[in-house]
């Protein structure tokens, strides 16, 4: 092997080593938080530093810089019980305005449903009125038809008596 070939192999090896070490160093830009606390961790959560992770009551939370992803990890199983933990979680989410947007959407959908029900009730009343009018007109037509038949019969009888 010539010196030039050896140098090329060495340069490629060094560049490969630099690339691999930069990939290994990438996780250094993340923060690892322990849930529920550093003293008694149940789990470790690693989030990118640009998410600005924060420790919250009995867990950790973080949000992506573009606000597209929100992650909260909470340890459940305290002396308060599951329902209390869920209530605390919903309160936390309300504080961070996640539930409010959904609640607003639910209220909007409920208003739309109420309007549709009201419209359907008005249409049903209109159909009931039309049905009643149709029945009345049918009865009037039947009455006139009967009167026409009686009048025709009477006319025939009159012509037969001269």
PyMOL commands that set and color helices and strands:
alter all, ss='L'
color gray80, all
select helices_A, chain A and resi 3-29+49-51+82-95+99-159
alter helices_A, ss='H'
color red, helices_A
select strands_A, chain A and resi 30-35+43-48+54-56+59-63+70-74
alter strands_A, ss='S'
color yellow, strands_A
deselect
rebuild
show_as cartoon
